[in-house]
Amino acid sequence: MRSTARSNRAGLAGLVTGAMLVALPAHGFAAAQPGGGAAGGVTVIPAALTVSLAKGEGMAQAAFRVSNSYSSAVALHFSFEQAAKAPGNNALPSLSITPADVAVPAGGSVAESVTLTDSSKLAPGGQQVDLVMAQQSLPGAQVQVVPSVRLPLTVVKEDGALTRFSAVPQGTAGFSLNLPASVAVLVKNTGNMIVIPRGFVSVTDPRGRTVRKGVLNTASLAVAPGDQLRLQTPLALLDHPWPPGPYHISVSYGIGGGQAMARTAVRLFYMPVWQMLLAVLIVALVVCFRQIWVEWLALRMRRPSGQAGQAPTPTETGGTTA
């Protein structure tokens, strides 16, 4: 179970690959300083945090660093709030940050630490919390005060964690004249861990050959416990699907990291358009030939009963033969 949770943390780290530096000026934490000074800003490294409480541990911490590129000091206040898309979290009483209020000097940085303390009220699994950073003014500081910024914080309690979700293709069963170029996959998280689904969607013909294939969740979207997500997966053409018959659209999914993958599939009866037109033409020809045969039989039935080509019988007269 612990390895599963750590695999999820590895997946969550992929969310911020290439974006480990968040430039908060994009959120309003930058302003041109009075007097024509250069614009400054506040940055946080890393951009997203995960604090994980392993089984048997009573406390866990996650560190981050805040940097100030203003020419004046910046006062910051840190707090925690429930994420808007994750109602019902109970991790807030178990979280603390040290220090909660800090003054970052001009051109300098400070280290901060988020602490997660275990308690009987802390539910197992993963939860999503917002780490709120609010800027405050300092006396004489030439920095504009701006609204707060929310940073994603993932809280994990590995003891009792359960990773379980399903992925089912939608709207593809039945009969079709064309194979779909993309498939919608509905992912439902029935566990208590935040998951990032990994896997692929494939289409196989009646002989078992893969004719279309696509990668699931290329955007690395996460699904919170009790939530669901609809993923549209484009399919690349690998081979021409010419034989008609039952095709199978399958989804192989998991959390990656060497974990075993599950599989779901639906059946689609596929008949290519050109084969449908050819079948209609063949049926029309069969009907025509049958009608011709019926007409020919009817003409034979209407003929005279005498045999055709037989010589007429001589007519007898009243005279005698010499």
Summary of the structure (lengths in Angstrom):
residues: 322
radius of gyration: 37.6
end to end distance: 127.7
largest distance: 160.8
contacts: 925
relative contact order: 0.14
helix: 15%
strand: 40%
